[in-house]
Amino acid sequence: MGINSKLEAGSVYFLTMTVVDWVDIFTREDYRYIIIDSLKYCQNEKGLEVFADRKSVV
């Protein structure tokens, strides 16, 4: 059973990610643009909505 069968349209989900070996993905441009481009693709093609709170960023 894939993740698509467990998600409901219109619902809100919390997503957290783990970074392997503490690679600094947001300060290295190569990694940062991979993440940003992937999120933009999902927003444009899959209808992903991203909500963030700057206060929670350390």
Contacts in CASP RR format, 6 or more apart in sequence:
PFRMAT RR
TARGET T0000
AUTHOR 0000-0000-0000
METHOD contacts of the structure
MODEL  1
MGINSKLEAGSVYFLTMTVVDWVDIFTREDYRYIIIDSLKYCQNEKGLEV
FADRKSVV
7 13 0 8 1.000
19 25 0 8 1.000
23 31 0 8 1.000
24 31 0 8 1.000
25 31 0 8 1.000
25 32 0 8 1.000
25 34 0 8 1.000
25 35 0 8 1.000
26 32 0 8 1.000
26 35 0 8 1.000
39 48 0 8 1.000
39 50 0 8 1.000
42 48 0 8 1.000
43 49 0 8 1.000
43 50 0 8 1.000
END
